[in-house]
Amino acid sequence: MKKRSGFTLIELSIVLIIIGLIIGAVMKGKDLINSADQKKIYNTWLKEWAVVANQYQDRTGSVLGDGKANGGTQDTEDGLMDNVNLSNTTAVQAVLKKVGLSVPEGLNNGGSYLIKGKYTRATVAATLSPQDGGNAISMTNLPTDVAIAFDNMADGAMTPQTGDFRASDTTITNAEGWPDASATATNKVAVYLKI
């Protein structure tokens, strides 16, 4: 009788389990990297702009981006930001440097950030703008899953119409929550500043 060689069912099962674990670890690793990238962008771009805007007001008594004297586009100050596009902000850069403040990292990339979400990658642009009688950093083209993550980082909850981080689209309600990120690729959002 000849001896047959090959793999047993148990050996094949073990190999398949190991392959499954490796694939799972790679997929989880990608999620962790994306999450770390989102936290970095939130902390070094979005949150830093909020900090700089508050520091500017502390040092000067004026609102950043409100009137030409503060890097805005209007002649006079009214307490509200003048829809200053952060991709074209040489005036804002100049007033920040004049009072000894650093320009946040994102502005060095042309005022926008390429942000990768799970379902889409988009170049997000930001403006210093008036919102609901106050001031905000408005962002357009933000991937929905990243907006949800930013909302959770900013407010500790995923409520699109309350807190400091909100959806600009008022048809998105707290009761319904953020839209499905796989169906709605990007959103327009605002980060409300307490200035």
N, C-alpha and C positions, 0 to 999 in steps of 0.2 A: 504494500500500500504506500502510495506517495504522500509525503507530508505537504499539506497546503499552507501557504503563508498569506497573511493579510491582516486587516484590522478587525478587531472584534467590535460589536455594537457598543460596548462600554467605552472603548478607546475613541471611537468616532464621536460619541456623545460628549466626552470630556473635551475633545478638540473644538466641537461646536460651541460648548459653553465658554471656553476660553476666548474664542473669536467674538462671541456676543459681548463678553465683558470688556474686551478691548474696544469694540465699536461704541459701546455705551459710555466708556470713559472718554473717548475722543469727542463724542457729541456733548457730553456734560462739560468738558474742557472748553469747547467753543462757546457754550452758554456763559460760563464763568468769565471768559475773556471779553465777550460782548458786555456783560454786566459791569466789569471793571472799566471798560472804555466809557460806558454811559456815566458812571460815577465820576470819572475823571473830567469829562466834558461838563457835567453839572457843577463840579467844584471849582474847576479852573477857568470856566468861561461864564456860565450863567450866574452862579453864586458870586463870583468875583465882580461881575458888572454891578450887581446889587450892592455889594460892599463899597465899591468905588463911588457909586452914585450917592450913597449915604455919607461917605467920608467927604466928598466934595461939598455936600450941603453943610456938614459940620464945620468945615474950614472956611467956607465963603458965605454961608447964609442963603445961598441961591440954589436953585434946582439945576442939575446938569442937563444941558440940552434945552434950556428955557431961555430964549432970547439970544441974540448974537454974542453978547458978552459972556455967555456960558456955553458956547459951542452950538447953539441952536440955529434955526433958520429965520425966525421972526425978529423984527427990530426991537420989540418990547418984551418984557417979562410979564407973565401972568400966573406963574406958579405951576404951569403944566409944560411938560416936555413937548418939543416942536416936531415930532415925527422924524427924528434924526436917524437916518439909515446908518447902521454901524459899519457897513461896507464902504462908506464914503465919509469918514469922520475926521478929516484933518483938523477941523475946528475943535472937535471934542478932544482929540489928542493934545492939541496945543493948550487948552485950558486946564486939562489934567496935569500936564507937565509943569505948567506955570505955578500951580499950587503944590507941586512936589508929589503928585500921585502917579503911580505906574498904570500904564494902559494894559487892561486885561489881555491875556494870551490870544484869544480868538481874533482880536482886531489885527494882530500881526499876520493872520492868514487872510486878510482882506475882509474882515468883519463877518465871515461866515464859517461854518463848520460842516464838514462832510460827516454825517452821522449815519451809522449803520444800525438799522433795526433788524428784527428777525425776518421781516417780510419785504423790506425795501431799504434802499440806501438813498439818502437825499441830502442835498446841500441846503442847510438851514440858514436863513437870513434873519437878522434881528434889527429892531428899531427901538429907540427910546421914544415912547409915545404916551399920550393921555389915554386913560381908560376909566370909564365910570366915575369921572370927577377926580381921579387920582392919577398917579403915574405908574407906568409899567414898562417892562422889557417885553415887546411883542415879538413872537417868532412865527415865521411861516414855513410850511413844508416840513414840519417835524414829524418823523415817523410815529405812528399812533402808539406802538408798544413802548417807544422811548418816552412819549408824553405821559403814559401811564406810570412808567418807572420814575420820571421826574416828579410827577404829582405825589407819589408815595414818599420820595426823598424830601420834598419840600414841606408837605403837610402831614405826613404819617398816615395818610388815607388816600384812597383813589376816588375822590369826589370832584368831578370836573367843573362844578360851578361854585364851590366854596373854598376858602383858604387862600393862600398867596399864589398858588399855581392853578390856573383855570383855563378851560377851553374858551376861545374867543367866540366860537359858534354857540349861540344861546339855545339852539335846538338840541344840543347835548345837555341832558339834565342829570342831576344827581340820582334821581330815581332809576333812570335807565342806565346810568354809568357811561363810561367811555365806550365808543363803538368798537366792534370786533376788529382787531388789528390786522387780521388776515383779509378782511373785506374792505376796510378803509385804510389806505396806505399811509396818508399823512393828515395832519391837523394844523390849524392855526391856534396858537396858544398865547397866553400872556402871563407874565410873572409880575404880580402886583408889588410895588415898592411902597414902603411905609415912609414916604417923604412928601 
